[in-house]
C-alpha cells in the first residue's frame, strides 16, 4: 500500500514538475526532487526513467549525486518562495500563528536552498 502511495505521489509530482517548465509560478525542480524521492521508495524503473530522462534528469541528477543544483534553479526557487508565501500569509491567512508559521517555513526553505551546493556552470 505504501509503495502505491509513493508511486502515486511521484507521478503527480512529476506532472506538476513538467507543468512548472511551462508555467513560471509553478516550481519545477522541487517537484522533480519529490518525484525522485518517491520513486526511489516505490519503483526502480520510474526512478531510473526520471534520473536518465534527457530533459528532466539534469534537474535532479546533480542534487542526487551531491554535485549541487544549478544557480538559476536555486535563485528561482528562493524568489518564488518570497513572492508567494508572504502575500499568501498576509492576504489569505487570518490567524497570526499560521502567518508566523508560514514565514518560518519560508525562512527554513531559503536557508536550506542557500546551503545546498551550487553546480558548476557547465553542469546544466
C-alpha positions, -999 to 999 in steps of 0.1 A, spaced: 0 0 0 28 24 9 46 17 -23 15 26 -43 12 58 -23 48 68 -31 43 59 -67 11 79 -70 27 110 -53 58 105 -76 37 105 -107 17 136 -95 49 154 -86 64 146 -120 33 160 -137 35 192 -116 72 195 -123 65 193 -161 38 219 -158 63 241 -139 85 241 -170 58 260 -189 42 280 -160 65 304 -143 47 303 -109 49 265 -105 83 253 -93 99 226 -114 130 213 -96 113 208 -61 85 187 -76 110 166 -96 131 161 -65 100 150 -46 92 126 -75 127 112 -74 124 106 -37 91 89 -41 102 68 -70 133 57 -51 110 42 -24 85 27 -48 98 19 -83 134 14 -96 120 16 -131 104 50 -127 133 63 -107 158 53 -134 135 68 -160 134 102 -143 171 104 -135 181 93 -170 155 115 -188 171 138 -214 152 169 -202 141 162 -166 171 142 -154 196 171 -154 174 190 -130 176 163 -103 209 144 -111 232 170 -96 213 171 -64 211 133 -61 248 129 -69 258 156 -44 273 179 -70 248 206 -65 218 222 -82 221 249 -109 224 285 -96 193 295 -117 172 268 -100 182 280 -66 176 316 -74 142 309 -90 131 287 -60 141 313 -34 125 342 -54 93 322 -58 91 314 -21 93 350 -12 70 362 -40 43 337 -30 45 330 8 43 365 23 14 377 2 -4 344 9 3 347 46 -8 383 50 -36 384 24 -52 350 28 -45 337 63 -64 354 92 -46 336 121 -14 353 132 2 320 144 -3 304 109 12 335 93 42 332 115 45 295 108 44 302 70 72 328 73 93 304 95 88 277 69 98 301 41 129 311 60 138 275 66 134 266 29 155 296 20 183 286 44 182 250 31 184 262 -5 212 286 1 232 259 19 229 234 -9 259 231 -31 257 250 -64 265 231 -95 294 245 -117 281 265 -146 289 237 -171 267 211 -153 234 225 -166 
